[in-house]
Amino acid sequence: MTLCALRGPNFSGRTRRLREWVGLPPETCVDPAFDQTAYIGPAAAANLSGVAPSVAAEFELMAVDGESAVASKRALEDLGFGYCLAQNPFTLSGGEQVVVAVLAALAGRPKRLAVDCAFEQLSPSTRTDVMRYLSTADVDLMIADNRLDEWHRGPAECLEATPGAPVMKPQAHLTVACEPCQIEVLDLCHTYVKGRPILHKLNMKFEAGGNYLLTGPNGSGKSTLSKILCGIIRPTSGEIRLNGRPVKPWRAPGSFVSYAFQDPDLQLFAGRVSAQLENCRRPAAVADWFGLDRHLGEHPLDLPFVLRKRLALGGALGREKSLSIVDEPTLGQDADSVAAVRALVSRATTIVISHAEIYSDLPRLDLKLQSPDSRRFVPN
């Protein structure tokens, strides 16, 4: 493997550079000698075919031959994610989907692989194992990553921001004022696949007015806990208490908890950016803070990923619920944008799910893997 790392702020042309390198629109400049290429973007689910009923079938669909499919299945097991093989790819966590997407791409035996911020969703240990595995593959790798300085010490190609690019404005007048509450989970359990619990008798307490960092390996149930608290899914068993009173958020989703998904595209449903923000208490201030003020008339899905992520974050935090959960808020965001989100998060009762070092000062709550998988890759 040869590695080319890209450094640069948002709107510096990193995505364009990656896409051109592998021959994707808007321009095709890939050398004919490198006609076998693959691109993995920041939206984890978008990197999957969408038609395979299982991860094993995904590998078989993407593989150039049976040997390559078997190699990807074996690699998934070596990386500690073998339990995913029988699951539908869209039931996996974002980090698990990224690992699957990488191995599915390698099953096609590409000569060039471009990774656009996707590794920001991996825990440090998983990222290390995936990079170690890639080092054994016969592929050239180009990667853009806003957390590059946390793990890459080698040379990198540096790009400059485009003049006039939309920037976040943390100086904008935006406060988050809501009635804080204490939330407690007692003996919470949840299972997607029989015999493999995601959460098992989980007990946690989030004090009113606090900010917390929810951590754990990829696949440990961080997003699952978030979806239970905001009412998207109903837990298998256990109890949730709001200020000491039992509540069932799945009966009224979003009533006291707002949630910014890891993948912003899952919650962008309006026809205009302005309509997407209309449920915020101060829509104009939210648009200004997140650098969306010049895009209010556009369709959310026409925005580049970095702005779609900001829109989802703004829509969740701007609702000013008693508790906000932000899942991988740094995804696709450069250092200045991450700092602006960090400043806003500190003004509300918030649970942050992130592997980024900027949140390491928050009180930390760890989820443990409920499966015995080693999460370790040892090259032959």
Backbone hydrogen bonds in HBPLUS format (Angstrom, degrees):
<---DONOR---> <-ACCEPTOR-->    atom                        ^
c    i                          cat <-CA-CA->   ^        H-A-AA   ^      H-
h    n   atom  resd res      DA  || num        DHA   H-A  angle D-A-AA Bond
n    s   type  num  typ     dist DA aas  dist angle  dist       angle   num
A0141-LEU N   A0002-THR O   2.73 MM 139  5.95 179.5  1.73 175.2 175.3     1
A0004-CYS N   A0141-LEU O   2.79 MM 137  6.22 150.8  1.87 154.4 164.3     2
A0143-ILE N   A0004-CYS O   2.96 MM 139  6.43 153.4  2.03 153.7 161.3     3
A0157-GLU N   A0005-ALA O   2.77 MM 152  6.16 155.6  1.83 170.5 164.6     4
A0006-LEU N   A0143-ILE O   2.85 MM 137  6.09 153.4  1.92 162.6 162.3     5
A0007-ARG N   A0157-GLU O   2.78 MM 150  5.96 168.4  1.79 155.1 156.1     6
A0159-LEU N   A0007-ARG O   2.80 MM 152  6.14 152.8  1.88 149.3 157.8     7
A0162-THR N   A0011-PHE O   2.83 MM 151  5.77 146.4  1.94 139.2 145.2     8
A0017-ARG N   A0013-GLY O   2.90 MM   4  6.05 156.9  1.96 146.5 153.4     9
A0018-LEU N   A0014-ARG O   2.93 MM   4  6.21 158.6  1.97 153.3 158.6    10
A0019-ARG N   A0015-THR O   2.90 MM   4  6.10 167.1  1.92 155.8 159.1    11
A0020-GLU N   A0016-ARG O   2.90 MM   4  6.00 162.1  1.93 151.8 156.7    12
A0021-TRP N   A0017-ARG O   3.10 MM   4  6.16 151.6  2.18 140.1 147.8    13
A0022-VAL N   A0018-LEU O   3.28 MM   4  6.64 138.1  2.47 142.3 151.8    14
A0024-LEU N   A0019-ARG O   2.78 MM   5  4.98 170.1  1.79 148.8 146.1    15
A0023-GLY N   A0020-GLU O   3.06 MM   3  4.87 157.9  2.11  99.2 105.9    16
A0034-PHE N   A0031-ASP O   2.70 MM   3  5.36 162.8  1.73 125.4 131.7    17
A0111-LYS N   A0036-GLN O   2.67 MM  75  5.49 161.5  1.70 140.5 143.9    18
A0112-ARG N   A0036-GLN O   3.34 MM  76  6.81 147.7  2.45 145.8 153.7    19
A0038-ALA N   A0112-ARG O   2.96 MM  74  6.42 136.2  2.16 147.0 160.3    20
A0114-ALA N   A0038-ALA O   2.91 MM  76  6.31 164.5  1.94 153.3 157.0    21
A0040-ILE N   A0114-ALA O   2.83 MM  74  6.18 156.4  1.88 158.6 166.6    22
A0116-ASP N   A0040-ILE O   2.76 MM  76  6.04 171.3  1.77 167.7 170.8    23
A0046-ALA N   A0043-ALA O   3.05 MM   3  5.51 130.6  2.31 110.9 123.9    24
A0047-ASN N   A0044-ALA O   3.11 MM   3  5.65 161.7  2.14 115.1 120.9    25
A0048-LEU N   A0045-ALA O   3.15 MM   3  5.61 165.8  2.17 117.1 119.2    26
A0058-GLU N   A0054-SER O   2.93 MM   4  6.23 142.7  2.07 141.2 152.3    27
A0055-VAL N   A0087-GLN O   2.91 MM  32  6.06 128.0  2.18 156.4 167.7    28
A0058-GLU N   A0055-VAL O   3.02 MM   3  4.85 117.8  2.43  91.1 107.3    29
A0059-PHE N   A0055-VAL O   3.01 MM   4  6.39 156.9  2.07 156.0 160.0    30
A0056-ALA N   A0085-LEU O   2.99 MM  29  4.95 159.2  2.03 142.8 136.0    31
A0060-GLU N   A0056-ALA O   3.09 MM   4  6.38 157.0  2.14 144.7 151.3    32
A0061-LEU N   A0057-ALA O   2.85 MM   4  6.00 146.7  1.96 144.3 153.3    33
A0062-MET N   A0058-GLU O   3.03 MM   4  6.22 156.0  2.09 149.9 155.4    34
A0063-ALA N   A0059-PHE O   2.91 MM   4  5.81 135.0  2.12 145.9 156.7    35
A0064-VAL N   A0107-ALA O   3.08 MM  43  6.56 145.3  2.21 151.2 141.1    36
A0069-ALA N   A0065-ASP O   3.27 MM   4  6.63 155.8  2.33 149.6 156.4    37
A0070-VAL N   A0066-GLY O   3.02 MM   4  6.24 162.2  2.05 152.2 156.4    38
A0071-ALA N   A0067-GLU O   2.99 MM   4  6.20 153.2  2.06 143.8 151.5    39
A0072-SER N   A0068-SER O   3.05 MM   4  6.32 153.3  2.12 147.2 153.0    40
A0073-LYS N   A0069-ALA O   3.05 MM   4  6.33 157.8  2.10 149.4 155.5    41
A0074-ARG N   A0070-VAL O   2.92 MM   4  6.13 160.9  1.96 151.7 156.9    42
A0075-ALA N   A0071-ALA O   2.91 MM   4  6.08 152.4  1.99 142.1 150.2    43
A0076-LEU N   A0072-SER O   2.95 MM   4  6.16 154.4  2.01 146.5 152.6    44
A0077-GLU N   A0073-LYS O   3.18 MM   4  6.48 153.7  2.25 144.8 151.2    45
A0078-ASP N   A0074-ARG O   2.91 MM   4  6.21 156.4  1.97 148.3 155.4    46
A0079-LEU N   A0075-ALA O   2.87 MM   4  6.09 144.3  2.00 148.4 157.8    47
A0081-PHE N   A0076-LEU O   2.91 MM   5  5.33 154.0  1.97 168.1 159.4    48
A0080-GLY N   A0077-GLU O   3.02 MM   3  5.14 155.6  2.08 104.0 111.7    49
A0084-CYS N   A0081-PHE O   2.97 MM   3  5.74 164.8  1.99 123.6 128.6    50
A0085-LEU N   A0082-GLY O   3.17 MM   3  5.75 164.6  2.19 118.6 122.7    51
A0087-GLN N   A0084-CYS O   2.91 MM   3  5.17 150.1  2.00 112.6 122.4    52
A0091-THR N   A0088-ASN O   2.91 MM   3  5.55 167.4  1.92 128.5 130.4    53
A0092-LEU N   A0089-PRO O   3.37 MM   3  5.62 165.0  2.40 107.1 110.7    54
A0097-GLN N   A0093-SER O   2.90 MM   4  6.15 154.4  1.96 151.2 158.7    55
A0098-VAL N   A0094-GLY O   3.01 MM   4  6.32 147.2  2.12 145.7 154.2    56
A0099-VAL N   A0095-GLY O   3.15 MM   4  6.49 160.8  2.19 150.3 154.1    57
A0100-VAL N   A0096-GLU O   2.99 MM   4  6.24 163.1  2.02 151.5 156.3    58
A0101-ALA N   A0097-GLN O   2.80 MM   4  5.96 156.1  1.85 146.4 153.5    59
A0102-VAL N   A0098-VAL O   2.97 MM   4  6.22 156.2  2.03 151.9 157.2    60
A0103-LEU N   A0099-VAL O   3.14 MM   4  6.42 167.1  2.16 152.0 154.7    61
A0104-ALA N   A0100-VAL O   2.79 MM   4  5.96 152.0  1.87 151.5 160.3    62
A0105-ALA N   A0101-ALA O   2.91 MM   4  6.05 154.5  1.98 143.6 150.4    63
A0106-LEU N   A0102-VAL O   2.97 MM   4  6.27 155.4  2.03 146.6 153.6    64
A0107-ALA N   A0103-LEU O   2.99 MM   4  6.16 135.5  2.19 135.9 147.2    65
A0108-GLY N   A0105-ALA O   3.07 MM   3  5.50 150.7  2.15 107.9 116.5    66
A0109-ARG N   A0106-LEU O   2.83 MM   3  5.01 160.1  1.87 111.4 116.4    67
A0140-ASP N   A0111-LYS O   2.95 MM  29  6.04 168.1  1.96 135.3 139.3    68
A0113-LEU N   A0140-ASP O   2.81 MM  27  6.16 154.7  1.88 166.2 173.7    69
A0142-MET N   A0113-LEU O   3.01 MM  29  6.41 158.5  2.06 152.1 156.8    70
A0115-VAL N   A0142-MET O   2.90 MM  27  6.36 158.2  1.95 157.9 165.1    71
A0144-ALA N   A0115-VAL O   2.98 MM  29  6.42 160.0  2.02 163.5 167.9    72
A0117-CYS N   A0144-ALA O   2.77 MM  27  5.43 150.8  1.85 150.6 150.4    73
A0120-GLU N   A0117-CYS O   3.14 MM   3  5.68 161.8  2.18 114.6 120.3    74
A0121-GLN N   A0118-ALA O   3.18 MM   3  6.05 171.3  2.19 123.4 125.9    75
A0122-LEU N   A0119-PHE O   3.12 MM   3  5.33 167.5  2.13 111.0 114.5    76
A0127-ARG N   A0123-SER O   2.84 MM   4  6.03 169.1  1.86 167.9 171.4    77
A0128-THR N   A0124-PRO O   2.98 MM   4  6.11 158.4  2.03 144.9 150.7    78
A0129-ASP N   A0125-SER O   3.03 MM   4  6.26 158.6  2.08 145.2 150.7    79
A0130-VAL N   A0126-THR O   2.85 MM   4  6.08 160.9  1.88 155.2 160.5    80
A0131-MET N   A0127-ARG O   2.89 MM   4  6.05 164.6  1.92 152.5 156.8    81
A0132-ARG N   A0128-THR O   2.92 MM   4  6.07 151.0  2.01 143.0 151.5    82
A0133-TYR N   A0129-ASP O   2.92 MM   4  6.16 150.2  2.01 142.7 150.9    83
A0134-LEU N   A0130-VAL O   2.84 MM   4  6.13 159.3  1.88 150.2 156.2    84
A0135-SER N   A0131-MET O   2.98 MM   4  6.17 140.1  2.14 139.7 149.9    85
A0136-THR N   A0133-TYR O   2.97 MM   3  5.44 153.2  2.05 110.9 119.2    86
A0137-ALA N   A0134-LEU O   2.96 MM   3  5.07 157.3  2.01 106.5 114.0    87
A0148-LEU N   A0145-ASP O   3.18 MM   3  5.12 148.2  2.29 114.1 111.7    88
A0150-GLU N   A0147-ARG O   2.94 MM   3  5.51 155.1  2.00 117.6 125.6    89
A0151-TRP N   A0148-LEU O   3.06 MM   3  5.74 157.4  2.11 117.7 123.8    90
A0152-HIS N   A0148-LEU O   2.76 MM   4  5.49 161.0  1.79 176.1 176.8    91
A0165-ALA N   A0162-THR O   3.23 MM   3  5.71 143.4  2.37 143.7 139.6    92
A0169-LYS N   A0289-TRP O   2.79 MM 120  4.60 152.9  1.87 123.3 132.7    93
A0172-ALA N   A0169-LYS O   2.91 MM   3  5.61 168.3  1.92 124.6 128.3    94
A0174-LEU N   A0172-ALA O   2.95 MM   2  5.88 109.9  2.45 115.8  99.5    95
A0243-ASN N   A0182-GLN O   2.74 MM  61  4.86 171.4  1.74 151.4 154.2    96
A0183-ILE N   A0206-PHE O   2.95 MM  23  5.14 159.4  2.00 147.1 151.6    97
A0206-PHE N   A0183-ILE O   2.71 MM  23  5.14 170.6  1.72 165.4 168.5    98
A0184-GLU N   A0241-ARG O   2.95 MM  57  5.09 157.6  2.00 145.3 151.0    99
A0241-ARG N   A0184-GLU O   2.78 MM  57  5.09 163.6  1.81 154.6 159.0   100
A0185-VAL N   A0204-MET O   2.86 MM  19  5.32 163.1  1.89 154.4 159.7   101
A0204-MET N   A0185-VAL O   3.15 MM  19  5.32 148.9  2.25 132.7 141.1   102
A0186-LEU N   A0239-GLU O   2.83 MM  53  5.13 166.6  1.84 154.5 156.9   103
A0239-GLU N   A0186-LEU O   2.99 MM  53  5.13 162.1  2.03 147.3 153.0   104
A0188-LEU N   A0202-LEU O   2.97 MM  14  4.74 164.1  2.00 135.2 130.4   105
A0202-LEU N   A0188-LEU O   2.88 MM  14  4.74 172.8  1.89 131.4 130.8   106
A0189-CYS N   A0237-SER O   2.95 MM  48  5.15 168.0  1.96 138.6 136.2   107
A0236-THR N   A0189-CYS O   2.91 MM  47  5.51 126.2  2.20 136.6 147.8   108
A0237-SER N   A0189-CYS O   3.26 MM  48  5.15 156.5  2.32 133.0 131.0   109
A0190-HIS N   A0199-LEU O   2.94 MM   9  5.01 155.7  2.00 129.5 128.7   110
A0198-ILE N   A0190-HIS O   2.88 MM   8  5.73 157.9  1.93 154.0 161.4   111
A0199-LEU N   A0190-HIS O   3.19 MM   9  5.01 166.5  2.21 137.7 141.5   112
A0196-ARG N   A0193-VAL O   2.96 MM   3  5.66 157.2  2.01 147.2 147.8   113
A0210-GLY N   A0207-GLU O   3.24 MM   3  5.70 159.1  2.28 135.6 134.1   114
A0350-THR N   A0210-GLY O   3.21 MM 140  6.76 134.3  2.43 138.0 150.8   115
A0212-TYR N   A0350-THR O   2.89 MM 138  6.35 156.4  1.95 157.4 165.1   116
A0352-VAL N   A0212-TYR O   2.75 MM 140  6.02 173.0  1.75 161.0 163.1   117
A0213-LEU N   A0363-PRO O   2.82 MM 150  5.97 165.9  1.84 160.2 161.2   118
A0365-LEU N   A0213-LEU O   2.86 MM 152  6.13 164.7  1.89 163.0 163.6   119
A0214-LEU N   A0352-VAL O   2.74 MM 138  5.93 165.1  1.76 157.8 163.2   120
A0215-THR N   A0365-LEU O   2.89 MM 150  6.17 164.8  1.92 155.9 161.0   121
A0367-LEU N   A0215-THR O   2.83 MM 152  6.18 154.6  1.89 144.8 151.9   122
A0220-SER N   A0217-PRO O   3.08 MM   3  5.56 139.5  2.25 146.8 141.2   123
A0225-LEU N   A0221-GLY O   2.93 MM   4  6.08 161.8  1.97 150.2 153.2   124
A0226-SER N   A0222-LYS O   3.16 MM   4  6.44 156.9  2.22 143.3 149.7   125
A0227-LYS N   A0223-SER O   2.93 MM   4  6.19 157.2  1.98 150.8 156.1   126
A0228-ILE N   A0224-THR O   3.02 MM   4  6.28 145.8  2.14 146.9 156.4   127
A0229-LEU N   A0225-LEU O   2.99 MM   4  6.25 161.4  2.02 152.7 157.2   128
A0230-CYS N   A0226-SER O   3.08 MM   4  6.33 152.9  2.16 149.4 156.0   129
A0232-ILE N   A0227-LYS O   2.78 MM   5  5.02 134.3  1.99 155.1 160.2   130
A0233-ILE N   A0227-LYS O   3.36 MM   6  5.84 158.6  2.41 115.6 118.2   131
A0231-GLY N   A0228-ILE O   3.16 MM   3  5.08 149.2  2.26  97.4 106.7   132
A0254-GLY N   A0230-CYS O   2.86 MM  24  5.21 150.8  1.94 144.8 154.5   133
A0247-VAL N   A0240-ILE O   2.86 MM   7  5.75 161.9  1.89 155.8 156.7   134
A0242-LEU N   A0245-ARG O   2.76 MM   3  5.09 163.2  1.79 146.6 143.3   135
A0245-ARG N   A0242-LEU O   2.97 MM   3  5.09 163.4  2.00 110.0 114.5   136
A0251-ARG N   A0248-LYS O   2.99 MM   3  5.88 167.4  2.01 128.5 132.7   137
A0252-ALA N   A0249-PRO O   3.03 MM   3  5.40 150.1  2.13 109.9 118.6   138
A0255-SER N   A0252-ALA O   3.15 MM   3  5.75 140.2  2.32 148.8 146.2   139
A0323-LEU N   A0256-PHE O   3.26 MM  67  6.55 143.3  2.40 154.1 162.9   140
A0258-SER N   A0323-LEU O   2.98 MM  65  6.51 154.7  2.05 154.0 161.1   141
A0325-ILE N   A0258-SER O   2.81 MM  67  6.18 152.0  1.89 149.5 159.0   142
A0260-ALA N   A0325-ILE O   2.79 MM  65  6.20 164.0  1.82 164.4 169.7   143
A0327-ASP N   A0260-ALA O   2.99 MM  67  5.91 165.9  2.01 157.4 161.7   144
A0266-LEU N   A0263-ASP O   3.20 MM   3  6.01 165.7  2.22 123.2 127.1   145
A0267-GLN N   A0264-PRO O   3.03 MM   3  5.80 170.9  2.04 124.9 127.9   146
A0275-ALA N   A0272-ARG O   3.12 MM   3  5.17 119.9  2.50  95.9 110.2   147
A0276-GLN N   A0272-ARG O   3.04 MM   4  6.37 146.1  2.16 146.2 156.0   148
A0273-VAL N   A0298-GLU O   2.84 MM  25  5.85 133.9  2.05 158.8 173.0   149
A0276-GLN N   A0273-VAL O   3.11 MM   3  5.03 120.1  2.48  92.9 108.2   150
A0277-LEU N   A0273-VAL O   3.23 MM   4  6.52 135.7  2.44 144.1 154.7   151
A0274-SER N   A0296-LEU O   3.01 MM  22  4.74 154.4  2.07 140.1 131.8   152
A0277-LEU N   A0274-SER O   3.27 MM   3  5.32 135.6  2.48  94.8 106.1   153
A0278-GLU N   A0275-ALA O   3.31 MM   3  5.07 159.9  2.35  97.7 103.7   154
A0280-CYS N   A0277-LEU O   2.97 MM   3  5.57 165.1  2.00 121.3 125.8   155
A0281-ARG N   A0318-GLY O   3.07 MM  37  6.26 159.8  2.11 154.8 149.0   156
A0286-VAL N   A0282-ARG O   3.06 MM   4  6.32 157.5  2.11 157.8 165.0   157
A0287-ALA N   A0283-PRO O   2.94 MM   4  6.15 163.9  1.96 153.6 157.7   158
A0288-ASP N   A0284-ALA O   3.01 MM   4  6.20 152.9  2.09 144.6 151.9   159
A0289-TRP N   A0285-ALA O   2.95 MM   4  6.11 165.9  1.97 149.4 152.9   160
A0290-PHE N   A0286-VAL O   3.06 MM   4  6.22 165.0  2.08 154.6 157.7   161
A0292-LEU N   A0287-ALA O   2.72 MM   5  4.71 157.4  1.77 157.7 156.1   162
A0291-GLY N   A0288-ASP O   3.19 MM   3  5.19 164.2  2.22 105.7 109.6   163
A0295-HIS N   A0292-LEU O   2.91 MM   3  5.25 162.8  1.94 120.2 123.7   164
A0298-GLU N   A0295-HIS O   3.09 MM   3  5.44 164.8  2.12 115.1 119.9   165
A0302-ASP N   A0299-HIS O   2.89 MM   3  5.38 160.4  1.93 120.2 126.8   166
A0303-LEU N   A0300-PRO O   3.16 MM   3  5.58 162.6  2.19 111.3 116.8   167
A0307-LEU N   A0304-PRO O   3.03 MM   3  5.60 127.9  2.31 114.9 127.0   168
A0308-ARG N   A0304-PRO O   3.05 MM   4  6.33 152.7  2.12 152.0 160.3   169
A0308-ARG N   A0305-PHE O   3.07 MM   3  4.95 115.5  2.50  93.4 109.9   170
A0309-LYS N   A0305-PHE O   2.89 MM   4  6.13 156.6  1.95 159.1 164.2   171
A0310-ARG N   A0306-VAL O   3.23 MM   4  6.44 154.5  2.29 134.3 140.9   172
A0311-LEU N   A0307-LEU O   2.88 MM   4  6.04 154.3  1.94 145.2 152.2   173
A0312-ALA N   A0308-ARG O   3.05 MM   4  6.29 158.3  2.10 146.3 151.0   174
A0313-LEU N   A0309-LYS O   3.02 MM   4  6.26 160.8  2.06 150.2 155.5   175
A0314-GLY N   A0310-ARG O   2.80 MM   4  5.98 164.7  1.83 152.7 157.3   176
A0315-GLY N   A0311-LEU O   2.89 MM   4  6.02 157.8  1.94 147.2 153.3   177
A0316-ALA N   A0312-ALA O   3.13 MM   4  6.30 147.7  2.24 142.0 149.5   178
A0317-LEU N   A0313-LEU O   2.91 MM   4  6.09 174.1  1.91 164.2 163.4   179
A0318-GLY N   A0314-GLY O   2.80 MM   4  5.44 149.5  1.89 139.2 148.7   180
A0319-ARG N   A0316-ALA O   3.32 MM   3  5.64 156.6  2.38 105.3 111.9   181
A0320-GLU N   A0317-LEU O   3.18 MM   3  5.71 156.7  2.24 112.2 118.8   182
A0324-SER N   A0349-THR O   2.98 MM  25  6.37 159.2  2.02 154.0 160.7   183
A0351-ILE N   A0324-SER O   2.87 MM  27  6.36 153.9  1.94 154.7 163.5   184
A0326-VAL N   A0351-ILE O   2.99 MM  25  6.42 158.9  2.03 162.6 169.2   185
A0353-ILE N   A0326-VAL O   2.95 MM  27  6.24 166.7  1.97 162.7 160.8   186
A0328-GLU N   A0353-ILE O   2.62 MM  25  5.40 151.0  1.70 148.4 159.0   187
A0331-LEU N   A0328-GLU O   3.18 MM   3  5.67 167.4  2.19 117.2 121.1   188
A0333-GLN N   A0330-THR O   2.93 MM   3  5.25 167.6  1.95 134.0 134.3   189
A0338-VAL N   A0334-ASP O   2.90 MM   4  6.09 161.0  1.94 159.9 166.2   190
A0339-ALA N   A0335-ALA O   3.02 MM   4  6.21 156.7  2.08 147.0 152.8   191
A0340-ALA N   A0336-ASP O   3.10 MM   4  6.35 149.3  2.19 142.1 150.2   192
A0341-VAL N   A0337-SER O   2.99 MM   4  6.29 158.4  2.03 152.9 158.0   193
A0342-ARG N   A0338-VAL O   2.88 MM   4  6.06 156.0  1.94 146.5 154.1   194
A0343-ALA N   A0339-ALA O   3.00 MM   4  6.21 148.8  2.10 141.9 149.2   195
A0344-LEU N   A0340-ALA O   3.24 MM   4  6.52 151.7  2.33 142.3 148.7   196
A0345-VAL N   A0341-VAL O   2.90 MM   4  6.09 162.7  1.93 157.3 162.3   197
A0346-SER N   A0342-ARG O   3.21 MM   4  6.34 149.9  2.31 143.2 149.4   198
A0347-ARG N   A0344-LEU O   3.04 MM   3  5.49 161.2  2.07 113.3 119.4   199
A0348-ALA N   A0345-VAL O   3.23 MM   3  5.79 172.3  2.24 120.9 122.4   200
A0359-TYR N   A0356-ALA O   3.47 MM   3  6.29 164.9  2.50 118.4 121.2   201
A0360-SER N   A0357-GLU O   3.02 MM   3  5.18 167.1  2.04 117.2 119.0   202
A0362-LEU N   A0359-TYR O   3.13 MM   3  5.81 167.7  2.15 121.6 125.4   203
